Amino acid sequence: MIDINLHHAQLVVDPIDQEVAEHYQYLEELNALDFRVEAQALYAVRKWLLPDRGWSEMGAYLRQEACRYQLTRGQAFGNVWLPGIEGTDFSDTALAAYRIESRKFHLLLWNELFPHTPFVPADLSQYRRRVDHQFMACPDVPQEWGAAQYEKW
């Protein structure tokens, strides 16, 4: 079994969260991009999501598996605004376009984050949702984790 917490996938995209970008004063630059354009998406990934990650080997594995789980389910890595992909139109046509463009962005992000690991869909039955606080909050510091606690999906 593979223990994951979906918060680990959220951690991957936190630097492009609107509040984080506003705090570090790059929100305007971020919002001017269009993530449907590969060059602009790569610019954002390489500028804000790749540098200075400081992930431990275990933390990288946990993030990768949480992202694999989300990609397999057709879900975003986290709850962040994707400039150019997300809009305010919630019609069926707009939602279908969002699903396609979001998946393209997340696969592009996967390839940048984990360049030596081609994406292969997960066997979702092999994943457990681990919810103990230290595991969730500190994926890079396994010595801080306590006893494992699990919840159903």
Sequence and secondary structure as in RCSB ss.txt:
>XXXX:A:sequence
MIDINLHHAQLVVDPIDQEVAEHYQYLEELNALDFRVEAQALYAVRKWLLPDRGWSEMGAYLRQEACRYQLTRGQ
AFGNVWLPGIEGTDFSDTALAAYRIESRKFHLLLWNELFPHTPFVPADLSQYRRRVDHQFMACPDVPQEWGAAQY
EKW
>XXXX:A:secstr
 EEE THHHHHHHGGGSHHHHHHTT HHHHHT  TTSHHHHHHHIIIIISTT    HHHHHHHHHHHHHHHHHT 
 SSS   TTT  S  SHHHHHHHHHHHHHHHHHHHHHHSTTS      GGGEEEE  HHHHH TT GGG  S  E
E  
